[in-house]
Amino acid sequence: MADDVCSAFRRNANGSWTSVKGVTISNNSGGTIQIGPGMTFTRGVSFMGIDLATWLDQNCAAFGTGR
């Protein structure tokens, strides 16, 4: 799953992440979160109960995204 999610984002110079295409993310409670293209996420800011920028920082570096 992380590979699909990571490919939907690019890391910005200021450390935030912007979605480059739409993606659906499953959350821990069994629901899903829809992310549309062009949405930007900043570390420490919760979106639908998830600090998505922190998750992307922790999980997407291994996939080589965010360049």
N, CA, C and O atoms as a Tripos MOL2 file, in Angstrom:
@<TRIPOS>MOLECULE
protein
  268   267    67     0     0
PROTEIN
NO_CHARGES

@<TRIPOS>ATOM
      1 N           0.8110   -1.2000    0.0000 N.3       1 MET1
      2 CA          0.0000    0.0000    0.0000 C.3       1 MET1
      3 C           0.8470    1.2540    0.0000 C.2       1 MET1
      4 O           0.5240    2.2140   -0.7000 O.2       1 MET1
      5 N           1.9260    1.2680    0.7710 N.am      2 ALA2
      6 CA          2.7310    2.4810    0.8890 C.3       2 ALA2
      7 C           3.2610    2.9240   -0.4610 C.2       2 ALA2
      8 O           3.3150    4.1220   -0.7360 O.2       2 ALA2
      9 N           3.6560    1.9780   -1.3130 N.am      3 ASP3
     10 CA          4.1890    2.3420   -2.6180 C.3       3 ASP3
     11 C           3.1490    3.1100   -3.4360 C.2       3 ASP3
     12 O           3.4800    4.1050   -4.0810 O.2       3 ASP3
     13 N           1.8850    2.6490   -3.4120 N.am      4 ASP4
     14 CA          0.8150    3.3340   -4.1400 C.3       4 ASP4
     15 C           0.5830    4.7390   -3.5890 C.2       4 ASP4
     16 O           0.4160    5.6940   -4.3470 O.2       4 ASP4
     17 N           0.5750    4.8500   -2.2800 N.am      5 VAL5
     18 CA          0.3660    6.1540   -1.6450 C.3       5 VAL5
     19 C           1.5420    7.0690   -1.9400 C.2       5 VAL5
     20 O           1.3480    8.2270   -2.3110 O.2       5 VAL5
     21 N           2.7420    6.5700   -1.7820 N.am      6 CYS6
     22 CA          3.9350    7.3970   -1.9920 C.3       6 CYS6
     23 C           4.0150    7.9350   -3.4130 C.2       6 CYS6
     24 O           4.4370    9.0720   -3.6220 O.2       6 CYS6
     25 N           3.6150    7.1340   -4.3830 N.am      7 SER7
     26 CA          3.6870    7.5810   -5.7760 C.3       7 SER7
     27 C           2.6920    8.6990   -6.0720 C.2       7 SER7
     28 O           2.7890    9.3530   -7.1110 O.2       7 SER7
     29 N           1.7450    8.9240   -5.1770 N.am      8 ALA8
     30 CA          0.7360    9.9640   -5.3740 C.3       8 ALA8
     31 C           1.1670   11.3160   -4.8050 C.2       8 ALA8
     32 O           0.4250   12.2920   -4.9090 O.2       8 ALA8
     33 N           2.3710   11.3860   -4.1990 N.am      9 PHE9
     34 CA          2.8280   12.6130   -3.5460 C.3       9 PHE9
     35 C           4.2200   13.0040   -3.9860 C.2       9 PHE9
     36 O           5.0250   12.1680   -4.3950 O.2       9 PHE9
     37 N           4.4870   14.3100   -3.8900 N.am     10 ARG10
     38 CA          5.8490   14.8130   -4.0460 C.3      10 ARG10
     39 C           6.1890   15.6290   -2.8110 C.2      10 ARG10
     40 O           5.3330   16.3100   -2.2470 O.2      10 ARG10
     41 N           7.4360   15.5540   -2.4020 N.am     11 ARG11
     42 CA          7.8970   16.3120   -1.2310 C.3      11 ARG11
     43 C           8.3710   17.6720   -1.7060 C.2      11 ARG11
     44 O           9.1550   17.7680   -2.6500 O.2      11 ARG11
     45 N           7.9010   18.7160   -1.0600 N.am     12 ASN12
     46 CA          8.2550   20.0880   -1.4070 C.3      12 ASN12
     47 C           9.5190   20.5220   -0.6690 C.2      12 ASN12
     48 O           9.9070   19.9100    0.3270 O.2      12 ASN12
     49 N          10.1490   21.5670   -1.1570 N.am     13 ALA13
     50 CA         11.3980   22.0690   -0.5790 C.3      13 ALA13
     51 C          11.2400   22.4580    0.8930 C.2      13 ALA13
     52 O          12.1980   22.3640    1.6600 O.2      13 ALA13
     53 N          10.0470   22.8910    1.2910 N.am     14 ASN14
     54 CA          9.8290   23.3180    2.6780 C.3      14 ASN14
     55 C           9.4650   22.1550    3.6020 C.2      14 ASN14
     56 O           9.1830   22.3740    4.7800 O.2      14 ASN14
     57 N           9.4670   20.9100    3.0820 N.am     15 GLY15
     58 CA          9.1680   19.7340    3.8840 C.3      15 GLY15
     59 C           7.7220   19.2940    3.8390 C.2      15 GLY15
     60 O           7.3950   18.2160    4.3370 O.2      15 GLY15
     61 N           6.8510   20.0910    3.2590 N.am     16 SER16
     62 CA          5.4550   19.6780    3.1090 C.3      16 SER16
     63 C           5.3560   18.6970    1.9400 C.2      16 SER16
     64 O           6.3080   18.5200    1.1800 O.2      16 SER16
     65 N           4.2050   18.0720    1.8100 N.am     17 TRP17
     66 CA          3.9430   17.1190    0.7270 C.3      17 TRP17
     67 C           2.6990   17.5610   -0.0370 C.2      17 TRP17
     68 O           1.7300   18.0170    0.5680 O.2      17 TRP17
     69 N           2.7200   17.4290   -1.3510 N.am     18 THR18
     70 CA          1.5790   17.7750   -2.1950 C.3      18 THR18
     71 C           1.1820   16.5620   -3.0200 C.2      18 THR18
     72 O           2.0290   15.8910   -3.6090 O.2      18 THR18
     73 N          -0.1030   16.2920   -3.0540 N.am     19 SER19
     74 CA         -0.5880   15.1690   -3.8690 C.3      19 SER19
     75 C          -0.5310   15.5590   -5.3470 C.2      19 SER19
     76 O          -0.9370   16.6570   -5.7290 O.2      19 SER19
     77 N          -0.0280   14.6560   -6.1580 N.am     20 VAL20
     78 CA          0.0720   14.8960   -7.5970 C.3      20 VAL20
     79 C          -1.0170   14.1680   -8.3680 C.2      20 VAL20
     80 O          -1.2070   14.3950   -9.5630 O.2      20 VAL20
     81 N          -1.7380   13.2810   -7.6630 N.am     21 LYS21
     82 CA         -2.8870   12.5850   -8.2430 C.3      21 LYS21
     83 C          -3.7870   12.1420   -7.0990 C.2      21 LYS21
     84 O          -3.3700   12.1250   -5.9410 O.2      21 LYS21
     85 N          -4.9960   11.7930   -7.4210 N.am     22 GLY22
     86 CA         -5.9260   11.3320   -6.3980 C.3      22 GLY22
     87 C          -5.5190    9.9700   -5.8550 C.2      22 GLY22
     88 O          -4.9960    9.1250   -6.5810 O.2      22 GLY22
     89 N          -5.7690    9.7740   -4.5680 N.am     23 VAL23
     90 CA         -5.4230    8.5030   -3.9350 C.3      23 VAL23
     91 C          -6.3900    8.2680   -2.7720 C.2      23 VAL23
     92 O          -6.8560    9.2160   -2.1400 O.2      23 VAL23
     93 N          -6.6830    7.0060   -2.5000 N.am     24 THR24
     94 CA         -7.5060    6.6210   -1.3560 C.3      24 THR24
     95 C          -6.6070    5.9380   -0.3470 C.2      24 THR24
     96 O          -5.8640    5.0180   -0.6900 O.2      24 THR24
     97 N          -6.6720    6.3900    0.9070 N.am     25 ILE25
     98 CA         -5.8440    5.8580    1.9760 C.3      25 ILE25
     99 C          -6.7510    5.1990    3.0060 C.2      25 ILE25
    100 O          -7.7600    5.7750    3.4140 O.2      25 ILE25
    101 N          -6.3890    3.9890    3.4230 N.am     26 SER26
    102 CA         -7.1280    3.3030    4.4860 C.3      26 SER26
    103 C          -6.6060    3.7910    5.8280 C.2      26 SER26
    104 O          -5.3980    3.9230    6.0220 O.2      26 SER26
    105 N          -7.5270    4.0600    6.7590 N.am     27 ASN27
    106 CA         -7.0980    4.4870    8.0940 C.3      27 ASN27
    107 C          -7.1840    3.3170    9.0660 C.2      27 ASN27
    108 O          -7.6690    2.2420    8.7160 O.2      27 ASN27
    109 N          -6.7150    3.5340   10.2770 N.am     28 ASN28
    110 CA         -6.6510    2.4690   11.2760 C.3      28 ASN28
    111 C          -8.0180    1.9870   11.7440 C.2      28 ASN28
    112 O          -8.1280    0.8830   12.2770 O.2      28 ASN28
    113 N          -9.0540    2.7860   11.5580 N.am     29 SER29
    114 CA        -10.3830    2.3900   12.0270 C.3      29 SER29
    115 C         -11.1940    1.6850   10.9400 C.2      29 SER29
    116 O         -12.3940    1.4690   11.1090 O.2      29 SER29
    117 N         -10.5540    1.3270    9.8310 N.am     30 GLY30
    118 CA        -11.2350    0.5910    8.7770 C.3      30 GLY30
    119 C         -11.9000    1.4540    7.7270 C.2      30 GLY30
    120 O         -12.4920    0.9330    6.7820 O.2      30 GLY30
    121 N         -11.8130    2.7630    7.8750 N.am     31 GLY31
    122 CA        -12.3860    3.6790    6.8930 C.3      31 GLY31
    123 C         -11.3580    4.0740    5.8440 C.2      31 GLY31
    124 O         -10.2230    3.5980    5.8530 O.2      31 GLY31
    125 N         -11.7690    4.9360    4.9590 N.am     32 THR32
    126 CA        -10.8610    5.4360    3.9390 C.3      32 THR32
    127 C         -10.8900    6.9540    3.9000 C.2      32 THR32
    128 O         -11.8650    7.5900    4.3030 O.2      32 THR32
    129 N          -9.8060    7.5120    3.4090 N.am     33 ILE33
    130 CA         -9.6630    8.9560    3.2460 C.3      33 ILE33
    131 C          -9.3530    9.2120    1.7830 C.2      33 ILE33
    132 O          -8.4230    8.6300    1.2250 O.2      33 ILE33
    133 N         -10.1300   10.0810    1.1690 N.am     34 GLN34
    134 CA         -9.9130   10.4590   -0.2240 C.3      34 GLN34
    135 C          -9.0330   11.7010   -0.2750 C.2      34 GLN34
    136 O          -9.3430   12.7120    0.3550 O.2      34 GLN34
    137 N          -7.9400   11.6250   -1.0210 N.am     35 ILE35
    138 CA         -7.0480   12.7640   -1.2090 C.3      35 ILE35
    139 C          -7.1110   13.1430   -2.6780 C.2      35 ILE35
    140 O          -6.8510   12.3140   -3.5500 O.2      35 ILE35
    141 N          -7.4530   14.3820   -2.9520 N.am     36 GLY36
    142 CA         -7.4950   14.8570   -4.3220 C.3      36 GLY36
    143 C          -6.1710   15.4500   -4.7480 C.2      36 GLY36
    144 O          -5.3470   15.7860   -3.8980 O.2      36 GLY36
    145 N          -5.9480   15.5860   -6.0420 N.am     37 PRO37
    146 CA         -4.7100   16.1910   -6.5190 C.3      37 PRO37
    147 C          -4.6050   17.6520   -6.0830 C.2      37 PRO37
    148 O          -5.6000   18.3750   -6.0390 O.2      37 PRO37
    149 N          -3.3840   18.0680   -5.7630 N.am     38 GLY38
    150 CA         -3.1310   19.4620   -5.4030 C.3      38 GLY38
    151 C          -3.2690   19.7730   -3.9250 C.2      38 GLY38
    152 O          -3.0860   20.9230   -3.5260 O.2      38 GLY38
    153 N          -3.5860   18.7860   -3.1020 N.am     39 MET39
    154 CA         -3.7030   19.0260   -1.6550 C.3      39 MET39
    155 C          -2.3060   18.9840   -1.0300 C.2      39 MET39
    156 O          -1.5020   18.1110   -1.3570 O.2      39 MET39
    157 N          -2.0230   19.9300   -0.1310 N.am     40 THR40
    158 CA         -0.7120   20.0180    0.5130 C.3      40 THR40
    159 C          -0.8500   19.7270    2.0040 C.2      40 THR40
    160 O          -1.7870   20.1840    2.6590 O.2      40 THR40
    161 N           0.1060   18.9540    2.5260 N.am     41 PHE41
    162 CA          0.0940   18.5200    3.9180 C.3      41 PHE41
    163 C           1.4050   18.9090    4.5800 C.2      41 PHE41
    164 O           2.4860   18.7010    4.0300 O.2      41 PHE41
    165 N           1.2860   19.4820    5.7810 N.am     42 THR42
    166 CA          2.4310   19.9480    6.5480 C.3      42 THR42
    167 C           2.5800   19.1030    7.8020 C.2      42 THR42
    168 O           1.5940   18.7550    8.4520 O.2      42 THR42
    169 N           3.8110   18.7780    8.1340 N.am     43 ARG43
    170 CA          4.1010   17.9690    9.3210 C.3      43 ARG43
    171 C           3.5330   18.6450   10.5690 C.2      43 ARG43
    172 O           3.6700   19.8550   10.7500 O.2      43 ARG43
    173 N           2.8940   17.8430   11.4250 N.am     44 GLY44
    174 CA          2.3190   18.3460   12.6610 C.3      44 GLY44
    175 C           0.8830   18.7980   12.5440 C.2      44 GLY44
    176 O           0.2650   19.1820   13.5370 O.2      44 GLY44
    177 N           0.3390   18.7560   11.3230 N.am     45 VAL45
    178 CA         -1.0510   19.1670   11.1020 C.3      45 VAL45
    179 C          -1.8750   17.9300   10.7790 C.2      45 VAL45
    180 O          -1.5510   17.1850    9.8540 O.2      45 VAL45
    181 N          -2.9360   17.7150   11.5400 N.am     46 SER46
    182 CA         -3.7840   16.5460   11.3580 C.3      46 SER46
    183 C          -4.8150   16.7890   10.2560 C.2      46 SER46
    184 O          -5.4370   17.8500   10.1930 O.2      46 SER46
    185 N          -4.9830   15.7970    9.3970 N.am     47 PHE47
    186 CA         -6.0180   15.8140    8.3680 C.3      47 PHE47
    187 C          -6.8400   14.5480    8.5470 C.2      47 PHE47
    188 O          -6.3300   13.4430    8.3600 O.2      47 PHE47
    189 N          -8.1000   14.7010    8.9040 N.am     48 MET48
    190 CA         -8.9890   13.5630    9.1430 C.3      48 MET48
    191 C          -8.3820   12.6080   10.1900 C.2      48 MET48
    192 O          -8.5210   11.3890   10.0900 O.2      48 MET48
    193 N          -7.7200   13.1810   11.1750 N.am     49 GLY49
    194 CA         -7.1580   12.4030   12.2680 C.3      49 GLY49
    195 C          -5.7790   11.8170   12.0170 C.2      49 GLY49
    196 O          -5.2680   11.0670   12.8490 O.2      49 GLY49
    197 N          -5.1700   12.1440   10.8880 N.am     50 ILE50
    198 CA         -3.8490   11.5970   10.5390 C.3      50 ILE50
    199 C          -2.8950   12.7430   10.2200 C.2      50 ILE50
    200 O          -3.2390   13.6620    9.4750 O.2      50 ILE50
    201 N          -1.6930   12.6790   10.7920 N.am     51 ASP51
    202 CA         -0.6250   13.6060   10.4060 C.3      51 ASP51
    203 C           0.0180   12.9920    9.1700 C.2      51 ASP51
    204 O           1.0150   12.2760    9.2650 O.2      51 ASP51
    205 N          -0.5570   13.2780    8.0220 N.am     52 LEU52
    206 CA         -0.1580   12.6290    6.7860 C.3      52 LEU52
    207 C           1.2750   12.9760    6.3880 C.2      52 LEU52
    208 O           1.9940   12.1120    5.8850 O.2      52 LEU52
    209 N           1.7030   14.2070    6.5990 N.am     53 ALA53
    210 CA          3.0710   14.5900    6.2410 C.3      53 ALA53
    211 C           4.0910   13.7830    7.0320 C.2      53 ALA53
    212 O           5.0960   13.3430    6.4740 O.2      53 ALA53
    213 N           3.8470   13.5840    8.3200 N.am     54 THR54
    214 CA          4.7570   12.7760    9.1320 C.3      54 THR54
    215 C           4.7640   11.3320    8.6440 C.2      54 THR54
    216 O           5.8260   10.7160    8.5490 O.2      54 THR54
    217 N           3.5900   10.7860    8.3340 N.am     55 TRP55
    218 CA          3.5210    9.4200    7.8090 C.3      55 TRP55
    219 C           4.3040    9.3040    6.5090 C.2      55 TRP55
    220 O           5.0520    8.3460    6.3140 O.2      55 TRP55
    221 N           4.1330   10.2770    5.6210 N.am     56 LEU56
    222 CA          4.8660   10.2630    4.3530 C.3      56 LEU56
    223 C           6.3710   10.3570    4.5930 C.2      56 LEU56
    224 O           7.1460    9.6550    3.9420 O.2      56 LEU56
    225 N           6.7910   11.2170    5.5210 N.am     57 ASP57
    226 CA          8.2200   11.3150    5.8570 C.3      57 ASP57
    227 C           8.7630    9.9660    6.3080 C.2      57 ASP57
    228 O           9.8620    9.5730    5.9170 O.2      57 ASP57
    229 N           8.0080    9.2680    7.1160 N.am     58 GLN58
    230 CA          8.4660    8.0060    7.7030 C.3      58 GLN58
    231 C           8.4060    6.8220    6.7270 C.2      58 GLN58
    232 O           9.1890    5.8800    6.8470 O.2      58 GLN58
    233 N           7.4930    6.8700    5.7810 N.am     59 ASN59
    234 CA          7.2520    5.7090    4.9270 C.3      59 ASN59
    235 C           7.6650    5.8470    3.4710 C.2      59 ASN59
    236 O           7.8260    4.8420    2.7780 O.2      59 ASN59
    237 N           7.8360    7.0500    3.0050 N.am     60 CYS60
    238 CA          8.0620    7.2080    1.5610 C.3      60 CYS60
    239 C           9.5210    7.4190    1.1650 C.2      60 CYS60
    240 O           9.8560    7.3000   -0.0130 O.2      60 CYS60
    241 N          10.3800    7.7230    2.1040 N.am     61 ALA61
    242 CA         11.7930    7.8810    1.7700 C.3      61 ALA61
    243 C          12.3540    6.5850    1.1750 C.2      61 ALA61
    244 O          13.1960    6.6230    0.2780 O.2      61 ALA61
    245 N          11.8880    5.4520    1.6730 N.am     62 ALA62
    246 CA         12.3750    4.1540    1.1960 C.3      62 ALA62
    247 C          11.9950    3.9040   -0.2580 C.2      62 ALA62
    248 O          12.6270    3.0850   -0.9260 O.2      62 ALA62
    249 N          10.9800    4.5910   -0.7560 N.am     63 PHE63
    250 CA         10.5330    4.4090   -2.1250 C.3      63 PHE63
    251 C          11.1590    5.4210   -3.0840 C.2      63 PHE63
    252 O          10.8990    5.3930   -4.2870 O.2      63 PHE63
    253 N          11.9840    6.3100   -2.5410 N.am     64 GLY64
    254 CA         12.6540    7.2810   -3.3800 C.3      64 GLY64
    255 C          11.7720    8.4120   -3.8600 C.2      64 GLY64
    256 O          12.1040    9.0910   -4.8310 O.2      64 GLY64
    257 N          10.6550    8.6220   -3.1920 N.am     65 THR65
    258 CA          9.7760    9.7170   -3.5880 C.3      65 THR65
    259 C          10.1820   10.9750   -2.8710 C.2      65 THR65
    260 O          11.0480   10.9540   -1.9970 O.2      65 THR65
    261 N           9.5700   12.0460   -3.2330 N.am     66 GLY66
    262 CA          9.7990   13.3060   -2.5490 C.3      66 GLY66
    263 C          11.0300   14.0360   -3.0290 C.2      66 GLY66
    264 O          11.5720   14.8770   -2.3120 O.2      66 GLY66
    265 N          11.4810   13.7270   -4.2350 N.am     67 ARG67
    266 CA         12.6370   14.4320   -4.7640 C.3      67 ARG67
    267 C          12.2390   15.7160   -5.4040 C.2      67 ARG67
    268 O          13.0930   16.4460   -5.9070 O.2      67 ARG67
@<TRIPOS>BOND
     1     1     2 1
     2     2     3 1
     3     3     4 2
     4     3     5 am
     5     5     6 1
     6     6     7 1
     7     7     8 2
     8     7     9 am
     9     9    10 1
    10    10    11 1
    11    11    12 2
    12    11    13 am
    13    13    14 1
    14    14    15 1
    15    15    16 2
    16    15    17 am
    17    17    18 1
    18    18    19 1
    19    19    20 2
    20    19    21 am
    21    21    22 1
    22    22    23 1
    23    23    24 2
    24    23    25 am
    25    25    26 1
    26    26    27 1
    27    27    28 2
    28    27    29 am
    29    29    30 1
    30    30    31 1
    31    31    32 2
    32    31    33 am
    33    33    34 1
    34    34    35 1
    35    35    36 2
    36    35    37 am
    37    37    38 1
    38    38    39 1
    39    39    40 2
    40    39    41 am
    41    41    42 1
    42    42    43 1
    43    43    44 2
    44    43    45 am
    45    45    46 1
    46    46    47 1
    47    47    48 2
    48    47    49 am
    49    49    50 1
    50    50    51 1
    51    51    52 2
    52    51    53 am
    53    53    54 1
    54    54    55 1
    55    55    56 2
    56    55    57 am
    57    57    58 1
    58    58    59 1
    59    59    60 2
    60    59    61 am
    61    61    62 1
    62    62    63 1
    63    63    64 2
    64    63    65 am
    65    65    66 1
    66    66    67 1
    67    67    68 2
    68    67    69 am
    69    69    70 1
    70    70    71 1
    71    71    72 2
    72    71    73 am
    73    73    74 1
    74    74    75 1
    75    75    76 2
    76    75    77 am
    77    77    78 1
    78    78    79 1
    79    79    80 2
    80    79    81 am
    81    81    82 1
    82    82    83 1
    83    83    84 2
    84    83    85 am
    85    85    86 1
    86    86    87 1
    87    87    88 2
    88    87    89 am
    89    89    90 1
    90    90    91 1
    91    91    92 2
    92    91    93 am
    93    93    94 1
    94    94    95 1
    95    95    96 2
    96    95    97 am
    97    97    98 1
    98    98    99 1
    99    99   100 2
   100    99   101 am
   101   101   102 1
   102   102   103 1
   103   103   104 2
   104   103   105 am
   105   105   106 1
   106   106   107 1
   107   107   108 2
   108   107   109 am
   109   109   110 1
   110   110   111 1
   111   111   112 2
   112   111   113 am
   113   113   114 1
   114   114   115 1
   115   115   116 2
   116   115   117 am
   117   117   118 1
   118   118   119 1
   119   119   120 2
   120   119   121 am
   121   121   122 1
   122   122   123 1
   123   123   124 2
   124   123   125 am
   125   125   126 1
   126   126   127 1
   127   127   128 2
   128   127   129 am
   129   129   130 1
   130   130   131 1
   131   131   132 2
   132   131   133 am
   133   133   134 1
   134   134   135 1
   135   135   136 2
   136   135   137 am
   137   137   138 1
   138   138   139 1
   139   139   140 2
   140   139   141 am
   141   141   142 1
   142   142   143 1
   143   143   144 2
   144   143   145 am
   145   145   146 1
   146   146   147 1
   147   147   148 2
   148   147   149 am
   149   149   150 1
   150   150   151 1
   151   151   152 2
   152   151   153 am
   153   153   154 1
   154   154   155 1
   155   155   156 2
   156   155   157 am
   157   157   158 1
   158   158   159 1
   159   159   160 2
   160   159   161 am
   161   161   162 1
   162   162   163 1
   163   163   164 2
   164   163   165 am
   165   165   166 1
   166   166   167 1
   167   167   168 2
   168   167   169 am
   169   169   170 1
   170   170   171 1
   171   171   172 2
   172   171   173 am
   173   173   174 1
   174   174   175 1
   175   175   176 2
   176   175   177 am
   177   177   178 1
   178   178   179 1
   179   179   180 2
   180   179   181 am
   181   181   182 1
   182   182   183 1
   183   183   184 2
   184   183   185 am
   185   185   186 1
   186   186   187 1
   187   187   188 2
   188   187   189 am
   189   189   190 1
   190   190   191 1
   191   191   192 2
   192   191   193 am
   193   193   194 1
   194   194   195 1
   195   195   196 2
   196   195   197 am
   197   197   198 1
   198   198   199 1
   199   199   200 2
   200   199   201 am
   201   201   202 1
   202   202   203 1
   203   203   204 2
   204   203   205 am
   205   205   206 1
   206   206   207 1
   207   207   208 2
   208   207   209 am
   209   209   210 1
   210   210   211 1
   211   211   212 2
   212   211   213 am
   213   213   214 1
   214   214   215 1
   215   215   216 2
   216   215   217 am
   217   217   218 1
   218   218   219 1
   219   219   220 2
   220   219   221 am
   221   221   222 1
   222   222   223 1
   223   223   224 2
   224   223   225 am
   225   225   226 1
   226   226   227 1
   227   227   228 2
   228   227   229 am
   229   229   230 1
   230   230   231 1
   231   231   232 2
   232   231   233 am
   233   233   234 1
   234   234   235 1
   235   235   236 2
   236   235   237 am
   237   237   238 1
   238   238   239 1
   239   239   240 2
   240   239   241 am
   241   241   242 1
   242   242   243 1
   243   243   244 2
   244   243   245 am
   245   245   246 1
   246   246   247 1
   247   247   248 2
   248   247   249 am
   249   249   250 1
   250   250   251 1
   251   251   252 2
   252   251   253 am
   253   253   254 1
   254   254   255 1
   255   255   256 2
   256   255   257 am
   257   257   258 1
   258   258   259 1
   259   259   260 2
   260   259   261 am
   261   261   262 1
   262   262   263 1
   263   263   264 2
   264   263   265 am
   265   265   266 1
   266   266   267 1
   267   267   268 2
@<TRIPOS>SUBSTRUCTURE
     1 MET1         2 RESIDUE 1 A MET
     2 ALA2         6 RESIDUE 1 A ALA
     3 ASP3        10 RESIDUE 1 A ASP
     4 ASP4        14 RESIDUE 1 A ASP
     5 VAL5        18 RESIDUE 1 A VAL
     6 CYS6        22 RESIDUE 1 A CYS
     7 SER7        26 RESIDUE 1 A SER
     8 ALA8        30 RESIDUE 1 A ALA
     9 PHE9        34 RESIDUE 1 A PHE
    10 ARG10       38 RESIDUE 1 A ARG
    11 ARG11       42 RESIDUE 1 A ARG
    12 ASN12       46 RESIDUE 1 A ASN
    13 ALA13       50 RESIDUE 1 A ALA
    14 ASN14       54 RESIDUE 1 A ASN
    15 GLY15       58 RESIDUE 1 A GLY
    16 SER16       62 RESIDUE 1 A SER
    17 TRP17       66 RESIDUE 1 A TRP
    18 THR18       70 RESIDUE 1 A THR
    19 SER19       74 RESIDUE 1 A SER
    20 VAL20       78 RESIDUE 1 A VAL
    21 LYS21       82 RESIDUE 1 A LYS
    22 GLY22       86 RESIDUE 1 A GLY
    23 VAL23       90 RESIDUE 1 A VAL
    24 THR24       94 RESIDUE 1 A THR
    25 ILE25       98 RESIDUE 1 A ILE
    26 SER26      102 RESIDUE 1 A SER
    27 ASN27      106 RESIDUE 1 A ASN
    28 ASN28      110 RESIDUE 1 A ASN
    29 SER29      114 RESIDUE 1 A SER
    30 GLY30      118 RESIDUE 1 A GLY
    31 GLY31      122 RESIDUE 1 A GLY
    32 THR32      126 RESIDUE 1 A THR
    33 ILE33      130 RESIDUE 1 A ILE
    34 GLN34      134 RESIDUE 1 A GLN
    35 ILE35      138 RESIDUE 1 A ILE
    36 GLY36      142 RESIDUE 1 A GLY
    37 PRO37      146 RESIDUE 1 A PRO
    38 GLY38      150 RESIDUE 1 A GLY
    39 MET39      154 RESIDUE 1 A MET
    40 THR40      158 RESIDUE 1 A THR
    41 PHE41      162 RESIDUE 1 A PHE
    42 THR42      166 RESIDUE 1 A THR
    43 ARG43      170 RESIDUE 1 A ARG
    44 GLY44      174 RESIDUE 1 A GLY
    45 VAL45      178 RESIDUE 1 A VAL
    46 SER46      182 RESIDUE 1 A SER
    47 PHE47      186 RESIDUE 1 A PHE
    48 MET48      190 RESIDUE 1 A MET
    49 GLY49      194 RESIDUE 1 A GLY
    50 ILE50      198 RESIDUE 1 A ILE
    51 ASP51      202 RESIDUE 1 A ASP
    52 LEU52      206 RESIDUE 1 A LEU
    53 ALA53      210 RESIDUE 1 A ALA
    54 THR54      214 RESIDUE 1 A THR
    55 TRP55      218 RESIDUE 1 A TRP
    56 LEU56      222 RESIDUE 1 A LEU
    57 ASP57      226 RESIDUE 1 A ASP
    58 GLN58      230 RESIDUE 1 A GLN
    59 ASN59      234 RESIDUE 1 A ASN
    60 CYS60      238 RESIDUE 1 A CYS
    61 ALA61      242 RESIDUE 1 A ALA
    62 ALA62      246 RESIDUE 1 A ALA
    63 PHE63      250 RESIDUE 1 A PHE
    64 GLY64      254 RESIDUE 1 A GLY
    65 THR65      258 RESIDUE 1 A THR
    66 GLY66      262 RESIDUE 1 A GLY
    67 ARG67      266 RESIDUE 1 A ARG
